[in-house]
Each structure stands twice: as C-alpha cells, then as structure tokens.
Amino acid sequence: MKKYPSSLPFPFSQAVEANGFLFLSGQVSMNDRGEPVQGTIAEQTQLIFENIAKTLQSCGSSFDKIIRITVWLSDMTHFSTFNSAYGRYFPNGFPARTTVVSRLAFDLDVEMEVQALA
C-alpha cells in the first residue's frame, strides 16, 4: 500500500494506492492553500475536477482510469446543473456513480470521491 500525503493543512492522505487501485479522498472546491472556493455548481465542479486531475497525475493515473465516483450535493435542486458540468469530463463514457444529498464542509455544494486504476 502506498499513501500520497496531502499538501493541504488537513490530516488525510490525498490518495491511497492498494492492489492496483487508487482511492482519492473526498474533494471539495478548494484552492491550493486549502481555502474553500464558493461559486456556482459548475464552477465548484470544474475546480474539483481540476484538483482530481492533479491528484491522479501525481499518482500516475488519469481520468480515463476512473472507475467509480461518489458525489455529494448540498441539495437535489443542483442535480441537473451538476450533471451538465460533470458530463463534459467523460467524453468516452461514464464511470459508475452514486449521488447523495448531504450538508457539506464549508457550506459548499459539491463533493466528489474517486476510485481509479493506478
């Protein structure tokens, strides 16, 4: 098992690699200093995917190796807008996905957790 430490000031690994799989910690809309970034659902989704892409790349993986995503939305009224933003990142087909509603850290509206092939 290999752990990829977070560069953010929080006590977690950015990702853990085990048996050929990468398990990324939940991603919310944050800048490089670990500060939450508010914005529209589309803007939060874009920043989250930018951060996921950086993490995958640092682990030697990429978007085409994502096999599962869990999505948390602050409210199901965001579902359609989120789906429009989300769909742009998977032109070659979608990974398995679960979407749930929950109150999120920092009062943000989107959080995503990714599992991918290493």
Jmol script that loads the backbone (N, CA, C; Angstrom):
load data "model"
ATOM      1  N   MET A   1       0.847  -1.167   0.000  1.00  0.00           N
ATOM      2  CA  MET A   1       0.000   0.000   0.000  1.00  0.00           C
ATOM      3  C   MET A   1       0.897   1.235   0.000  1.00  0.00           C
ATOM      4  N   LYS A   2       0.504   2.218  -0.817  1.00  0.00           N
ATOM      5  CA  LYS A   2       1.257   3.462  -0.906  1.00  0.00           C
ATOM      6  C   LYS A   2       0.315   4.621  -0.595  1.00  0.00           C
ATOM      7  N   LYS A   3       0.765   5.537   0.246  1.00  0.00           N
ATOM      8  CA  LYS A   3      -0.034   6.702   0.614  1.00  0.00           C
ATOM      9  C   LYS A   3       0.576   7.949  -0.002  1.00  0.00           C
ATOM     10  N   TYR A   4      -0.297   8.791  -0.551  1.00  0.00           N
ATOM     11  CA  TYR A   4       0.112  10.063  -1.133  1.00  0.00           C
ATOM     12  C   TYR A   4      -0.346  11.170  -0.189  1.00  0.00           C
ATOM     13  N   PRO A   5       0.569  11.750   0.580  1.00  0.00           N
ATOM     14  CA  PRO A   5       0.171  12.744   1.580  1.00  0.00           C
ATOM     15  C   PRO A   5      -0.445  13.981   0.940  1.00  0.00           C
ATOM     16  N   SER A   6      -1.320  14.597   1.678  1.00  0.00           N
ATOM     17  CA  SER A   6      -1.955  15.830   1.222  1.00  0.00           C
ATOM     18  C   SER A   6      -1.007  17.000   1.392  1.00  0.00           C
ATOM     19  N   SER A   7      -1.044  17.930   0.446  1.00  0.00           N
ATOM     20  CA  SER A   7      -0.274  19.164   0.585  1.00  0.00           C
ATOM     21  C   SER A   7      -1.091  20.214   1.343  1.00  0.00           C
ATOM     22  N   LEU A   8      -2.348  19.901   1.612  1.00  0.00           N
ATOM     23  CA  LEU A   8      -3.224  20.823   2.343  1.00  0.00           C
ATOM     24  C   LEU A   8      -3.014  20.664   3.845  1.00  0.00           C
ATOM     25  N   PRO A   9      -3.404  21.655   4.604  1.00  0.00           N
ATOM     26  CA  PRO A   9      -3.172  21.604   6.057  1.00  0.00           C
ATOM     27  C   PRO A   9      -4.234  20.797   6.811  1.00  0.00           C
ATOM     28  N   PHE A  10      -4.545  19.594   6.305  1.00  0.00           N
ATOM     29  CA  PHE A  10      -5.551  18.746   6.931  1.00  0.00           C
ATOM     30  C   PHE A  10      -4.972  17.345   7.128  1.00  0.00           C
ATOM     31  N   PRO A  11      -5.425  16.610   8.135  1.00  0.00           N
ATOM     32  CA  PRO A  11      -4.843  15.295   8.440  1.00  0.00           C
ATOM     33  C   PRO A  11      -5.459  14.152   7.611  1.00  0.00           C
ATOM     34  N   PHE A  12      -5.067  14.048   6.338  1.00  0.00           N
ATOM     35  CA  PHE A  12      -5.520  12.950   5.492  1.00  0.00           C
ATOM     36  C   PHE A  12      -4.547  12.753   4.348  1.00  0.00           C
ATOM     37  N   SER A  13      -4.631  11.591   3.723  1.00  0.00           N
ATOM     38  CA  SER A  13      -3.863  11.343   2.505  1.00  0.00           C
ATOM     39  C   SER A  13      -4.694  11.803   1.326  1.00  0.00           C
ATOM     40  N   GLN A  14      -4.050  12.399   0.354  1.00  0.00           N
ATOM     41  CA  GLN A  14      -4.744  12.811  -0.864  1.00  0.00           C
ATOM     42  C   GLN A  14      -5.264  11.587  -1.606  1.00  0.00           C
ATOM     43  N   ALA A  15      -4.480  10.511  -1.553  1.00  0.00           N
ATOM     44  CA  ALA A  15      -4.871   9.254  -2.197  1.00  0.00           C
ATOM     45  C   ALA A  15      -4.110   8.119  -1.538  1.00  0.00           C
ATOM     46  N   VAL A  16      -4.679   6.932  -1.665  1.00  0.00           N
ATOM     47  CA  VAL A  16      -4.024   5.711  -1.213  1.00  0.00           C
ATOM     48  C   VAL A  16      -4.104   4.717  -2.355  1.00  0.00           C
ATOM     49  N   GLU A  17      -2.974   4.099  -2.670  1.00  0.00           N
ATOM     50  CA  GLU A  17      -2.926   3.075  -3.714  1.00  0.00           C
ATOM     51  C   GLU A  17      -2.839   1.712  -3.045  1.00  0.00           C
ATOM     52  N   ALA A  18      -3.736   0.798  -3.445  1.00  0.00           N
ATOM     53  CA  ALA A  18      -3.738  -0.555  -2.894  1.00  0.00           C
ATOM     54  C   ALA A  18      -4.208  -1.527  -3.965  1.00  0.00           C
ATOM     55  N   ASN A  19      -3.428  -2.581  -4.183  1.00  0.00           N
ATOM     56  CA  ASN A  19      -3.793  -3.651  -5.127  1.00  0.00           C
ATOM     57  C   ASN A  19      -4.197  -3.139  -6.509  1.00  0.00           C
ATOM     58  N   GLY A  20      -3.486  -2.142  -7.004  1.00  0.00           N
ATOM     59  CA  GLY A  20      -3.735  -1.635  -8.350  1.00  0.00           C
ATOM     60  C   GLY A  20      -4.852  -0.608  -8.444  1.00  0.00           C
ATOM     61  N   PHE A  21      -5.409  -0.203  -7.295  1.00  0.00           N
ATOM     62  CA  PHE A  21      -6.477   0.787  -7.276  1.00  0.00           C
ATOM     63  C   PHE A  21      -6.025   2.031  -6.528  1.00  0.00           C
ATOM     64  N   LEU A  22      -6.543   3.176  -6.941  1.00  0.00           N
ATOM     65  CA  LEU A  22      -6.343   4.437  -6.235  1.00  0.00           C
ATOM     66  C   LEU A  22      -7.660   4.842  -5.587  1.00  0.00           C
ATOM     67  N   PHE A  23      -7.586   5.216  -4.333  1.00  0.00           N
ATOM     68  CA  PHE A  23      -8.734   5.710  -3.597  1.00  0.00           C
ATOM     69  C   PHE A  23      -8.419   7.145  -3.213  1.00  0.00           C
ATOM     70  N   LEU A  24      -9.087   8.102  -3.850  1.00  0.00           N
ATOM     71  CA  LEU A  24      -8.850   9.512  -3.572  1.00  0.00           C
ATOM     72  C   LEU A  24      -9.757   9.968  -2.446  1.00  0.00           C
ATOM     73  N   SER A  25      -9.235  10.807  -1.580  1.00  0.00           N
ATOM     74  CA  SER A  25     -10.053  11.410  -0.540  1.00  0.00           C
ATOM     75  C   SER A  25     -11.091  12.311  -1.186  1.00  0.00           C
ATOM     76  N   GLY A  26     -12.168  12.566  -0.463  1.00  0.00           N
ATOM     77  CA  GLY A  26     -13.215  13.446  -0.970  1.00  0.00           C
ATOM     78  C   GLY A  26     -12.653  14.810  -1.345  1.00  0.00           C
ATOM     79  N   GLN A  27     -13.124  15.323  -2.463  1.00  0.00           N
ATOM     80  CA  GLN A  27     -12.641  16.595  -2.983  1.00  0.00           C
ATOM     81  C   GLN A  27     -13.772  17.613  -2.955  1.00  0.00           C
ATOM     82  N   VAL A  28     -13.501  18.760  -2.348  1.00  0.00           N
ATOM     83  CA  VAL A  28     -14.421  19.886  -2.417  1.00  0.00           C
ATOM     84  C   VAL A  28     -13.710  21.025  -3.132  1.00  0.00           C
ATOM     85  N   SER A  29     -14.433  22.064  -3.401  1.00  0.00           N
ATOM     86  CA  SER A  29     -13.906  23.215  -4.130  1.00  0.00           C
ATOM     87  C   SER A  29     -12.954  23.997  -3.233  1.00  0.00           C
ATOM     88  N   MET A  30     -11.635  23.743  -3.391  1.00  0.00           N
ATOM     89  CA  MET A  30     -10.611  24.417  -2.583  1.00  0.00           C
ATOM     90  C   MET A  30      -9.465  24.877  -3.459  1.00  0.00           C
ATOM     91  N   ASN A  31      -8.847  25.970  -3.027  1.00  0.00           N
ATOM     92  CA  ASN A  31      -7.657  26.426  -3.735  1.00  0.00           C
ATOM     93  C   ASN A  31      -6.431  25.688  -3.191  1.00  0.00           C
ATOM     94  N   ASP A  32      -5.257  26.034  -3.699  1.00  0.00           N
ATOM     95  CA  ASP A  32      -4.016  25.347  -3.315  1.00  0.00           C
ATOM     96  C   ASP A  32      -3.617  25.570  -1.855  1.00  0.00           C
ATOM     97  N   ARG A  33      -4.208  26.569  -1.202  1.00  0.00           N
ATOM     98  CA  ARG A  33      -3.912  26.841   0.206  1.00  0.00           C
ATOM     99  C   ARG A  33      -4.906  26.155   1.141  1.00  0.00           C
ATOM    100  N   GLY A  34      -5.839  25.392   0.573  1.00  0.00           N
ATOM    101  CA  GLY A  34      -6.822  24.700   1.389  1.00  0.00           C
ATOM    102  C   GLY A  34      -7.986  25.569   1.811  1.00  0.00           C
ATOM    103  N   GLU A  35      -8.177  26.668   1.114  1.00  0.00           N
ATOM    104  CA  GLU A  35      -9.290  27.562   1.422  1.00  0.00           C
ATOM    105  C   GLU A  35     -10.472  27.233   0.517  1.00  0.00           C
ATOM    106  N   PRO A  36     -11.680  27.149   1.085  1.00  0.00           N
ATOM    107  CA  PRO A  36     -12.852  26.855   0.267  1.00  0.00           C
ATOM    108  C   PRO A  36     -13.101  27.959  -0.751  1.00  0.00           C
ATOM    109  N   VAL A  37     -13.553  27.549  -1.930  1.00  0.00           N
ATOM    110  CA  VAL A  37     -13.864  28.488  -3.003  1.00  0.00           C
ATOM    111  C   VAL A  37     -15.342  28.344  -3.337  1.00  0.00           C
ATOM    112  N   GLN A  38     -16.113  29.347  -2.990  1.00  0.00           N
ATOM    113  CA  GLN A  38     -17.537  29.356  -3.311  1.00  0.00           C
ATOM    114  C   GLN A  38     -17.691  29.629  -4.797  1.00  0.00           C
ATOM    115  N   GLY A  39     -18.853  29.380  -5.311  1.00  0.00           N
ATOM    116  CA  GLY A  39     -19.134  29.647  -6.712  1.00  0.00           C
ATOM    117  C   GLY A  39     -20.362  28.861  -7.124  1.00  0.00           C
ATOM    118  N   THR A  40     -20.677  28.928  -8.393  1.00  0.00           N
ATOM    119  CA  THR A  40     -21.811  28.172  -8.907  1.00  0.00           C
ATOM    120  C   THR A  40     -21.495  26.679  -8.843  1.00  0.00           C
ATOM    121  N   ILE A  41     -22.500  25.868  -9.048  1.00  0.00           N
ATOM    122  CA  ILE A  41     -22.293  24.414  -9.094  1.00  0.00           C
ATOM    123  C   ILE A  41     -21.283  24.078 -10.194  1.00  0.00           C
ATOM    124  N   ALA A  42     -21.422  24.693 -11.348  1.00  0.00           N
ATOM    125  CA  ALA A  42     -20.489  24.433 -12.453  1.00  0.00           C
ATOM    126  C   ALA A  42     -19.070  24.838 -12.091  1.00  0.00           C
ATOM    127  N   GLU A  43     -18.895  25.980 -11.433  1.00  0.00           N
ATOM    128  CA  GLU A  43     -17.560  26.438 -11.046  1.00  0.00           C
ATOM    129  C   GLU A  43     -16.951  25.529  -9.984  1.00  0.00           C
ATOM    130  N   GLN A  44     -17.747  25.127  -8.999  1.00  0.00           N
ATOM    131  CA  GLN A  44     -17.236  24.213  -7.981  1.00  0.00           C
ATOM    132  C   GLN A  44     -16.848  22.884  -8.610  1.00  0.00           C
ATOM    133  N   THR A  45     -17.689  22.370  -9.507  1.00  0.00           N
ATOM    134  CA  THR A  45     -17.410  21.094 -10.176  1.00  0.00           C
ATOM    135  C   THR A  45     -16.129  21.185 -10.983  1.00  0.00           C
ATOM    136  N   GLN A  46     -15.936  22.272 -11.713  1.00  0.00           N
ATOM    137  CA  GLN A  46     -14.723  22.448 -12.516  1.00  0.00           C
ATOM    138  C   GLN A  46     -13.484  22.450 -11.639  1.00  0.00           C
ATOM    139  N   LEU A  47     -13.496  23.197 -10.539  1.00  0.00           N
ATOM    140  CA  LEU A  47     -12.327  23.248  -9.662  1.00  0.00           C
ATOM    141  C   LEU A  47     -12.056  21.880  -9.032  1.00  0.00           C
ATOM    142  N   ILE A  48     -13.104  21.186  -8.648  1.00  0.00           N
ATOM    143  CA  ILE A  48     -12.922  19.848  -8.084  1.00  0.00           C
ATOM    144  C   ILE A  48     -12.266  18.933  -9.112  1.00  0.00           C
ATOM    145  N   PHE A  49     -12.752  18.949 -10.343  1.00  0.00           N
ATOM    146  CA  PHE A  49     -12.152  18.095 -11.364  1.00  0.00           C
ATOM    147  C   PHE A  49     -10.716  18.506 -11.685  1.00  0.00           C
ATOM    148  N   GLU A  50     -10.398  19.787 -11.630  1.00  0.00           N
ATOM    149  CA  GLU A  50      -9.007  20.218 -11.815  1.00  0.00           C
ATOM    150  C   GLU A  50      -8.129  19.620 -10.713  1.00  0.00           C
ATOM    151  N   ASN A  51      -8.624  19.646  -9.475  1.00  0.00           N
ATOM    152  CA  ASN A  51      -7.865  19.085  -8.359  1.00  0.00           C
ATOM    153  C   ASN A  51      -7.760  17.565  -8.459  1.00  0.00           C
ATOM    154  N   ILE A  52      -8.828  16.906  -8.897  1.00  0.00           N
ATOM    155  CA  ILE A  52      -8.790  15.453  -9.099  1.00  0.00           C
ATOM    156  C   ILE A  52      -7.762  15.111 -10.175  1.00  0.00           C
ATOM    157  N   ALA A  53      -7.751  15.877 -11.264  1.00  0.00           N
ATOM    158  CA  ALA A  53      -6.789  15.625 -12.347  1.00  0.00           C
ATOM    159  C   ALA A  53      -5.353  15.733 -11.845  1.00  0.00           C
ATOM    160  N   LYS A  54      -5.070  16.741 -11.008  1.00  0.00           N
ATOM    161  CA  LYS A  54      -3.721  16.908 -10.447  1.00  0.00           C
ATOM    162  C   LYS A  54      -3.353  15.712  -9.566  1.00  0.00           C
ATOM    163  N   THR A  55      -4.303  15.285  -8.747  1.00  0.00           N
ATOM    164  CA  THR A  55      -4.035  14.155  -7.861  1.00  0.00           C
ATOM    165  C   THR A  55      -3.800  12.888  -8.664  1.00  0.00           C
ATOM    166  N   LEU A  56      -4.661  12.618  -9.637  1.00  0.00           N
ATOM    167  CA  LEU A  56      -4.482  11.423 -10.464  1.00  0.00           C
ATOM    168  C   LEU A  56      -3.130  11.449 -11.168  1.00  0.00           C
ATOM    169  N   GLN A  57      -2.769  12.591 -11.732  1.00  0.00           N
ATOM    170  CA  GLN A  57      -1.493  12.704 -12.435  1.00  0.00           C
ATOM    171  C   GLN A  57      -0.325  12.452 -11.482  1.00  0.00           C
ATOM    172  N   SER A  58      -0.396  13.003 -10.275  1.00  0.00           N
ATOM    173  CA  SER A  58       0.703  12.803  -9.317  1.00  0.00           C
ATOM    174  C   SER A  58       0.826  11.341  -8.886  1.00  0.00           C
ATOM    175  N   CYS A  59      -0.253  10.579  -9.061  1.00  0.00           N
ATOM    176  CA  CYS A  59      -0.256   9.149  -8.715  1.00  0.00           C
ATOM    177  C   CYS A  59      -0.008   8.266  -9.935  1.00  0.00           C
ATOM    178  N   GLY A  60       0.243   8.876 -11.092  1.00  0.00           N
ATOM    179  CA  GLY A  60       0.494   8.121 -12.313  1.00  0.00           C
ATOM    180  C   GLY A  60      -0.764   7.595 -12.981  1.00  0.00           C
ATOM    181  N   SER A  61      -1.889   8.231 -12.731  1.00  0.00           N
ATOM    182  CA  SER A  61      -3.158   7.796 -13.314  1.00  0.00           C
ATOM    183  C   SER A  61      -3.774   8.951 -14.098  1.00  0.00           C
ATOM    184  N   SER A  62      -5.021   8.763 -14.560  1.00  0.00           N
ATOM    185  CA  SER A  62      -5.675   9.795 -15.362  1.00  0.00           C
ATOM    186  C   SER A  62      -7.191   9.583 -15.347  1.00  0.00           C
ATOM    187  N   PHE A  63      -7.901  10.544 -15.939  1.00  0.00           N
ATOM    188  CA  PHE A  63      -9.364  10.488 -15.972  1.00  0.00           C
ATOM    189  C   PHE A  63      -9.892   9.215 -16.634  1.00  0.00           C
ATOM    190  N   ASP A  64      -9.218   8.740 -17.661  1.00  0.00           N
ATOM    191  CA  ASP A  64      -9.722   7.551 -18.351  1.00  0.00           C
ATOM    192  C   ASP A  64      -9.594   6.283 -17.506  1.00  0.00           C
ATOM    193  N   LYS A  65      -8.946   6.382 -16.344  1.00  0.00           N
ATOM    194  CA  LYS A  65      -8.825   5.228 -15.450  1.00  0.00           C
ATOM    195  C   LYS A  65      -9.776   5.304 -14.251  1.00  0.00           C
ATOM    196  N   ILE A  66     -10.619   6.344 -14.220  1.00  0.00           N
ATOM    197  CA  ILE A  66     -11.603   6.444 -13.139  1.00  0.00           C
ATOM    198  C   ILE A  66     -12.663   5.370 -13.344  1.00  0.00           C
ATOM    199  N   ILE A  67     -12.931   4.604 -12.287  1.00  0.00           N
ATOM    200  CA  ILE A  67     -13.937   3.540 -12.406  1.00  0.00           C
ATOM    201  C   ILE A  67     -15.196   3.833 -11.586  1.00  0.00           C
ATOM    202  N   ARG A  68     -15.078   4.684 -10.581  1.00  0.00           N
ATOM    203  CA  ARG A  68     -16.241   4.973  -9.736  1.00  0.00           C
ATOM    204  C   ARG A  68     -16.092   6.351  -9.101  1.00  0.00           C
ATOM    205  N   ILE A  69     -17.227   7.062  -9.004  1.00  0.00           N
ATOM    206  CA  ILE A  69     -17.278   8.363  -8.341  1.00  0.00           C
ATOM    207  C   ILE A  69     -18.491   8.390  -7.421  1.00  0.00           C
ATOM    208  N   THR A  70     -18.280   8.876  -6.222  1.00  0.00           N
ATOM    209  CA  THR A  70     -19.393   9.166  -5.327  1.00  0.00           C
ATOM    210  C   THR A  70     -19.510  10.683  -5.256  1.00  0.00           C
ATOM    211  N   VAL A  71     -20.721  11.177  -5.454  1.00  0.00           N
ATOM    212  CA  VAL A  71     -20.981  12.612  -5.479  1.00  0.00           C
ATOM    213  C   VAL A  71     -21.931  12.961  -4.344  1.00  0.00           C
ATOM    214  N   TRP A  72     -21.586  14.015  -3.630  1.00  0.00           N
ATOM    215  CA  TRP A  72     -22.487  14.580  -2.631  1.00  0.00           C
ATOM    216  C   TRP A  72     -22.890  15.964  -3.118  1.00  0.00           C
ATOM    217  N   LEU A  73     -24.173  16.224  -3.110  1.00  0.00           N
ATOM    218  CA  LEU A  73     -24.703  17.549  -3.425  1.00  0.00           C
ATOM    219  C   LEU A  73     -25.369  18.108  -2.174  1.00  0.00           C
ATOM    220  N   SER A  74     -25.321  19.407  -2.008  1.00  0.00           N
ATOM    221  CA  SER A  74     -25.962  20.022  -0.848  1.00  0.00           C
ATOM    222  C   SER A  74     -27.477  20.022  -0.980  1.00  0.00           C
ATOM    223  N   ASP A  75     -27.968  19.910  -2.225  1.00  0.00           N
ATOM    224  CA  ASP A  75     -29.404  19.949  -2.473  1.00  0.00           C
ATOM    225  C   ASP A  75     -29.665  19.331  -3.852  1.00  0.00           C
ATOM    226  N   MET A  76     -30.706  18.531  -3.968  1.00  0.00           N
ATOM    227  CA  MET A  76     -31.002  17.889  -5.259  1.00  0.00           C
ATOM    228  C   MET A  76     -31.436  18.886  -6.329  1.00  0.00           C
ATOM    229  N   THR A  77     -31.734  20.114  -5.950  1.00  0.00           N
ATOM    230  CA  THR A  77     -32.045  21.119  -6.965  1.00  0.00           C
ATOM    231  C   THR A  77     -30.828  21.400  -7.848  1.00  0.00           C
ATOM    232  N   HIS A  78     -29.641  21.011  -7.388  1.00  0.00           N
ATOM    233  CA  HIS A  78     -28.403  21.207  -8.162  1.00  0.00           C
ATOM    234  C   HIS A  78     -28.130  20.062  -9.139  1.00  0.00           C
ATOM    235  N   PHE A  79     -28.926  19.004  -9.095  1.00  0.00           N
ATOM    236  CA  PHE A  79     -28.639  17.773  -9.839  1.00  0.00           C
ATOM    237  C   PHE A  79     -28.481  18.016 -11.341  1.00  0.00           C
ATOM    238  N   SER A  80     -29.402  18.702 -11.958  1.00  0.00           N
ATOM    239  CA  SER A  80     -29.348  18.923 -13.408  1.00  0.00           C
ATOM    240  C   SER A  80     -28.136  19.765 -13.805  1.00  0.00           C
ATOM    241  N   THR A  81     -27.900  20.841 -13.079  1.00  0.00           N
ATOM    242  CA  THR A  81     -26.749  21.707 -13.368  1.00  0.00           C
ATOM    243  C   THR A  81     -25.447  20.951 -13.162  1.00  0.00           C
ATOM    244  N   PHE A  82     -25.371  20.174 -12.083  1.00  0.00           N
ATOM    245  CA  PHE A  82     -24.174  19.369 -11.836  1.00  0.00           C
ATOM    246  C   PHE A  82     -23.945  18.394 -12.984  1.00  0.00           C
ATOM    247  N   ASN A  83     -24.996  17.686 -13.404  1.00  0.00           N
ATOM    248  CA  ASN A  83     -24.856  16.707 -14.488  1.00  0.00           C
ATOM    249  C   ASN A  83     -24.336  17.340 -15.767  1.00  0.00           C
ATOM    250  N   SER A  84     -24.786  18.548 -16.072  1.00  0.00           N
ATOM    251  CA  SER A  84     -24.295  19.243 -17.270  1.00  0.00           C
ATOM    252  C   SER A  84     -22.804  19.514 -17.177  1.00  0.00           C
ATOM    253  N   ALA A  85     -22.347  19.970 -16.017  1.00  0.00           N
ATOM    254  CA  ALA A  85     -20.916  20.241 -15.826  1.00  0.00           C
ATOM    255  C   ALA A  85     -20.119  18.943 -15.802  1.00  0.00           C
ATOM    256  N   TYR A  86     -20.620  17.945 -15.105  1.00  0.00           N
ATOM    257  CA  TYR A  86     -19.964  16.642 -14.937  1.00  0.00           C
ATOM    258  C   TYR A  86     -19.756  15.946 -16.287  1.00  0.00           C
ATOM    259  N   GLY A  87     -20.778  15.983 -17.126  1.00  0.00           N
ATOM    260  CA  GLY A  87     -20.736  15.258 -18.388  1.00  0.00           C
ATOM    261  C   GLY A  87     -19.602  15.649 -19.311  1.00  0.00           C
ATOM    262  N   ARG A  88     -19.116  16.872 -19.197  1.00  0.00           N
ATOM    263  CA  ARG A  88     -18.031  17.342 -20.068  1.00  0.00           C
ATOM    264  C   ARG A  88     -16.703  16.652 -19.808  1.00  0.00           C
ATOM    265  N   TYR A  89     -16.562  16.040 -18.648  1.00  0.00           N
ATOM    266  CA  TYR A  89     -15.279  15.443 -18.272  1.00  0.00           C
ATOM    267  C   TYR A  89     -15.139  13.978 -18.693  1.00  0.00           C
ATOM    268  N   PHE A  90     -16.202  13.396 -19.253  1.00  0.00           N
ATOM    269  CA  PHE A  90     -16.160  11.983 -19.616  1.00  0.00           C
ATOM    270  C   PHE A  90     -16.693  11.760 -21.031  1.00  0.00           C
ATOM    271  N   PRO A  91     -15.980  12.277 -22.034  1.00  0.00           N
ATOM    272  CA  PRO A  91     -16.464  12.140 -23.418  1.00  0.00           C
ATOM    273  C   PRO A  91     -16.454  10.695 -23.919  1.00  0.00           C
ATOM    274  N   ASN A  92     -15.700   9.816 -23.273  1.00  0.00           N
ATOM    275  CA  ASN A  92     -15.590   8.428 -23.731  1.00  0.00           C
ATOM    276  C   ASN A  92     -16.401   7.445 -22.886  1.00  0.00           C
ATOM    277  N   GLY A  93     -17.348   7.953 -22.128  1.00  0.00           N
ATOM    278  CA  GLY A  93     -18.174   7.082 -21.292  1.00  0.00           C
ATOM    279  C   GLY A  93     -17.974   7.387 -19.823  1.00  0.00           C
ATOM    280  N   PHE A  94     -19.007   7.124 -19.054  1.00  0.00           N
ATOM    281  CA  PHE A  94     -19.024   7.491 -17.641  1.00  0.00           C
ATOM    282  C   PHE A  94     -18.600   6.355 -16.734  1.00  0.00           C
ATOM    283  N   PRO A  95     -17.941   6.704 -15.627  1.00  0.00           N
ATOM    284  CA  PRO A  95     -17.667   5.693 -14.602  1.00  0.00           C
ATOM    285  C   PRO A  95     -18.953   5.402 -13.830  1.00  0.00           C
ATOM    286  N   ALA A  96     -18.944   4.354 -13.030  1.00  0.00           N
ATOM    287  CA  ALA A  96     -20.064   4.095 -12.130  1.00  0.00           C
ATOM    288  C   ALA A  96     -20.170   5.283 -11.175  1.00  0.00           C
ATOM    289  N   ARG A  97     -21.400   5.585 -10.731  1.00  0.00           N
ATOM    290  CA  ARG A  97     -21.565   6.775  -9.894  1.00  0.00           C
ATOM    291  C   ARG A  97     -22.736   6.611  -8.938  1.00  0.00           C
ATOM    292  N   THR A  98     -22.557   7.163  -7.748  1.00  0.00           N
ATOM    293  CA  THR A  98     -23.624   7.303  -6.774  1.00  0.00           C
ATOM    294  C   THR A  98     -23.713   8.778  -6.425  1.00  0.00           C
ATOM    295  N   THR A  99     -24.938   9.286  -6.302  1.00  0.00           N
ATOM    296  CA  THR A  99     -25.137  10.676  -5.909  1.00  0.00           C
ATOM    297  C   THR A  99     -26.058  10.713  -4.700  1.00  0.00           C
ATOM    298  N   VAL A 100     -25.634  11.437  -3.676  1.00  0.00           N
ATOM    299  CA  VAL A 100     -26.429  11.580  -2.463  1.00  0.00           C
ATOM    300  C   VAL A 100     -26.483  13.050  -2.062  1.00  0.00           C
ATOM    301  N   VAL A 101     -27.410  13.371  -1.180  1.00  0.00           N
ATOM    302  CA  VAL A 101     -27.542  14.730  -0.669  1.00  0.00           C
ATOM    303  C   VAL A 101     -27.077  14.761   0.780  1.00  0.00           C
ATOM    304  N   SER A 102     -26.302  15.780   1.119  1.00  0.00           N
ATOM    305  CA  SER A 102     -25.783  15.909   2.477  1.00  0.00           C
ATOM    306  C   SER A 102     -25.330  17.349   2.703  1.00  0.00           C
ATOM    307  N   ARG A 103     -25.284  17.751   3.943  1.00  0.00           N
ATOM    308  CA  ARG A 103     -24.666  19.030   4.257  1.00  0.00           C
ATOM    309  C   ARG A 103     -23.159  18.837   4.147  1.00  0.00           C
ATOM    310  N   LEU A 104     -22.499  19.726   3.435  1.00  0.00           N
ATOM    311  CA  LEU A 104     -21.079  19.560   3.137  1.00  0.00           C
ATOM    312  C   LEU A 104     -20.221  20.544   3.924  1.00  0.00           C
ATOM    313  N   ALA A 105     -18.954  20.177   4.070  1.00  0.00           N
ATOM    314  CA  ALA A 105     -17.990  21.025   4.757  1.00  0.00           C
ATOM    315  C   ALA A 105     -17.929  22.399   4.098  1.00  0.00           C
ATOM    316  N   PHE A 106     -17.720  23.406   4.911  1.00  0.00           N
ATOM    317  CA  PHE A 106     -17.534  24.785   4.463  1.00  0.00           C
ATOM    318  C   PHE A 106     -18.755  25.343   3.721  1.00  0.00           C
ATOM    319  N   ASP A 107     -19.906  24.699   3.889  1.00  0.00           N
ATOM    320  CA  ASP A 107     -21.147  25.108   3.211  1.00  0.00           C
ATOM    321  C   ASP A 107     -21.003  25.140   1.696  1.00  0.00           C
ATOM    322  N   LEU A 108     -20.174  24.248   1.157  1.00  0.00           N
ATOM    323  CA  LEU A 108     -20.042  24.116  -0.290  1.00  0.00           C
ATOM    324  C   LEU A 108     -21.183  23.252  -0.811  1.00  0.00           C
ATOM    325  N   ASP A 109     -21.322  23.167  -2.123  1.00  0.00           N
ATOM    326  CA  ASP A 109     -22.453  22.476  -2.721  1.00  0.00           C
ATOM    327  C   ASP A 109     -22.128  21.146  -3.377  1.00  0.00           C
ATOM    328  N   VAL A 110     -20.841  20.845  -3.595  1.00  0.00           N
ATOM    329  CA  VAL A 110     -20.449  19.617  -4.284  1.00  0.00           C
ATOM    330  C   VAL A 110     -19.225  19.018  -3.598  1.00  0.00           C
ATOM    331  N   GLU A 111     -19.220  17.696  -3.456  1.00  0.00           N
ATOM    332  CA  GLU A 111     -18.037  16.956  -3.051  1.00  0.00           C
ATOM    333  C   GLU A 111     -17.996  15.691  -3.882  1.00  0.00           C
ATOM    334  N   MET A 112     -16.790  15.276  -4.266  1.00  0.00           N
ATOM    335  CA  MET A 112     -16.632  14.045  -5.045  1.00  0.00           C
ATOM    336  C   MET A 112     -15.504  13.190  -4.469  1.00  0.00           C
ATOM    337  N   GLU A 113     -15.722  11.900  -4.511  1.00  0.00           N
ATOM    338  CA  GLU A 113     -14.730  10.913  -4.094  1.00  0.00           C
ATOM    339  C   GLU A 113     -14.540   9.965  -5.268  1.00  0.00           C
ATOM    340  N   VAL A 114     -13.288   9.681  -5.604  1.00  0.00           N
ATOM    341  CA  VAL A 114     -12.959   8.928  -6.818  1.00  0.00           C
ATOM    342  C   VAL A 114     -12.177   7.665  -6.489  1.00  0.00           C
ATOM    343  N   GLN A 115     -12.512   6.600  -7.194  1.00  0.00           N
ATOM    344  CA  GLN A 115     -11.684   5.403  -7.228  1.00  0.00           C
ATOM    345  C   GLN A 115     -11.250   5.204  -8.681  1.00  0.00           C
ATOM    346  N   ALA A 116      -9.976   4.896  -8.856  1.00  0.00           N
ATOM    347  CA  ALA A 116      -9.431   4.758 -10.211  1.00  0.00           C
ATOM    348  C   ALA A 116      -8.401   3.637 -10.225  1.00  0.00           C
ATOM    349  N   LEU A 117      -8.055   3.198 -11.409  1.00  0.00           N
ATOM    350  CA  LEU A 117      -6.961   2.269 -11.572  1.00  0.00           C
ATOM    351  C   LEU A 117      -5.651   3.036 -11.436  1.00  0.00           C
ATOM    352  N   ALA A 118      -4.686   2.408 -10.785  1.00  0.00           N
ATOM    353  CA  ALA A 118      -3.387   3.074 -10.591  1.00  0.00           C
ATOM    354  C   ALA A 118      -2.602   3.078 -11.881  1.00  0.00           C
TER     355      ALA A 118
END
end "model"
wireframe off; spacefill off
backbone 0.3
color backbone group
